[in-house]
Amino acid sequence: MMSEGQFYDTLRQAMWTAVISSTPILTVALVVGLSIGLFQALTSVQEMTLTFVPKLAAIMVVFWMTMGFMTQTMLAFFHGHIIPLIIGGS
């Protein structure tokens, strides 16, 4: 049976792994969104697809570039925290 401390430690580690894995994608989405917003404000172009399509393309590029890093991060969490809990280690 998992203790309350182990549960909260595992939850904290899972949340930290999620933050680390999502940081590259969220950073690129923020930078591209701000850049396009600034461009739209300066040129008075208010086209909705202008914000969506470049941001989606940038996110997909960064996702493919960092897929290995995200996989390694999640596998390290799984092997380091989840599997020992399943087999009964602490």
N, C-alpha and C positions, 0 to 999 in steps of 0.2 A: 504494500500500500504506500502510496506517495504521501509524504508529509506536506504540510502547508508551505513550509519553507522551500522544499523542492519544487512544488508547483509554481510558486511565485518566481523562483530563480529561473525555471524553464520558460515561463511566460516572458520574463524580462529578456532572456537571451533570444527568444523567438522574435520579440518586437525589435530588438537591436539588429538582428539579422535582416529583418524586413526593411529597416531604415537603411542599412548599409547597401542592400541589394537594389533599392529603388532610388538611391541618391543620384546616380548618373542620369537616369531618365528624367527625373523631376527637375534636375538642374538645367538640362538642355531645354525642356519644355518651358521653364521660366525664362531663360535667356532669349529663346526664339520668340516667345510670346511678347516679352517686353520690347524686343527689337521691332517686331512687326507693329506693335501698338504705337511705338514712337514714329515709325515710318508713316502709319496711317494718320497720326495727329499732325505730322509735318506736311503731308501732301493732301490732306482732306479726302482721302480715298477711304470709303467706308464699305468695303466689300467683305461679306462674311466668309467667303471661301478663301480669301487672302490670309485670314488668320488660321483657318483649319488645316488646309492642305500642307503648307510648309512646316507647321508644327508636327503634323502626323508624319511627314517624311523624315524630319529630324529625329523624332522619337524612334522610328523604325530603324534608322541608321545606327543610332546609339544602342538600341536593343541588340542588334546583330553584332555590334562591336564588343559589347560587354556581356554577352550571353555566357561565355566561359567563366568569367569572374563571378557572375551571379550563381551559376551552377556550383562552382567550387565553394562559395560562401554557404549555400544551403546544404550541400553535402557535408561540409565541416560541422555545421550545427547538428545535422541529423546523426552523424557518426559520433560526435563528441558528447551529445546531450540526450538524444532520443533513444538511441540503441542501448546505452547503458541503463536507462530507466526501464526499458522493455525487458532486458535480461536480468534485472534486479540489482544492478550495481548502483552506487550512489555517486 
